[in-house]
């Protein structure tokens, strides 16, 4: 049998190359925003570290604020991925039982993406600039709707829903604001302390009659 001729490798499509360059710009901006802060980093510095010109960088991002938004949306993507782990669970007790694992997964994401969470800790004032952006508001609303749908389930006892809400708030507020509140605590150390506190909040309480 004749051996099939080896197909020549197809060159990268322009769209694929453009996507890779765009992500590289975001990665470099993330490094600089963590090193110097958003306000102290210029488009020129991002372009120079990339090895290109300001004009070339503007092809991908019209404003520095657009880079800020895209980096923030990376955090939203982690939130969506975390909620996706609930899969097809529908019963309230199944959702409640999966909640500790859901928080654990989100905390693991912090440990796996320390630069992204450091970016939110060090640039929270700059992030106020994107609060009114339509994409940002739409992403927020989507995540909030998922949270509301879960925590409003009448199949989950009210006390348990309150503990779930408190544990989520503790994880998000502490991890995103931890850089200023707790000093230079390593992300993995802080994450493990938050994990323990969240599980304490979720622990069942025994109510006895007086």
Rosetta blueprint (number, residue, H / E / L):
1 X L
2 X L
3 X L
4 X L
5 X L
6 X L
7 X L
8 X L
9 X L
10 X L
11 X L
12 X L
13 X L
14 X H
15 X H
16 X H
17 X H
18 X H
19 X H
20 X H
21 X H
22 X H
23 X H
24 X H
25 X H
26 X H
27 X H
28 X H
29 X H
30 X H
31 X H
32 X H
33 X H
34 X H
35 X H
36 X H
37 X L
38 X L
39 X L
40 X L
41 X L
42 X L
43 X H
44 X H
45 X H
46 X H
47 X H
48 X H
49 X H
50 X H
51 X L
52 X L
53 X L
54 X H
55 X H
56 X H
57 X H
58 X H
59 X L
60 X L
61 X L
62 X L
63 X L
64 X H
65 X H
66 X H
67 X H
68 X H
69 X H
70 X H
71 X H
72 X H
73 X H
74 X H
75 X H
76 X H
77 X H
78 X H
79 X H
80 X H
81 X H
82 X H
83 X H
84 X H
85 X L
86 X L
87 X L
88 X L
89 X L
90 X L
91 X L
92 X H
93 X H
94 X H
95 X H
96 X H
97 X H
98 X H
99 X H
100 X H
101 X H
102 X H
103 X H
104 X H
105 X H
106 X H
107 X H
108 X H
109 X H
110 X H
111 X H
112 X H
113 X L
114 X H
115 X H
116 X H
117 X H
118 X H
119 X H
120 X H
121 X H
122 X H
123 X L
124 X H
125 X H
126 X H
127 X H
128 X H
129 X H
130 X H
131 X L
132 X L
133 X L
134 X H
135 X H
136 X H
137 X H
138 X H
139 X H
140 X H
141 X H
142 X H
143 X H
144 X H
145 X H
146 X H
147 X H
148 X H
149 X H
150 X H
151 X H
152 X L
153 X L
154 X L
155 X L
156 X L
157 X L
158 X H
159 X H
160 X H
161 X H
162 X H
163 X H
164 X H
165 X H
166 X H
167 X H
168 X H
169 X H
170 X H
171 X H
172 X H
173 X H
174 X H
175 X H
176 X H
177 X H
178 X H
179 X H
180 X H
181 X H
182 X L
183 X L
184 X L
185 X L
186 X L
187 X H
188 X H
189 X H
190 X H
191 X H
192 X H
193 X H
194 X H
195 X H
196 X H
197 X H
198 X H
199 X H
200 X H
201 X H
202 X H
203 X L
204 X L
205 X L
206 X L
207 X L
208 X L
209 X L
210 X L
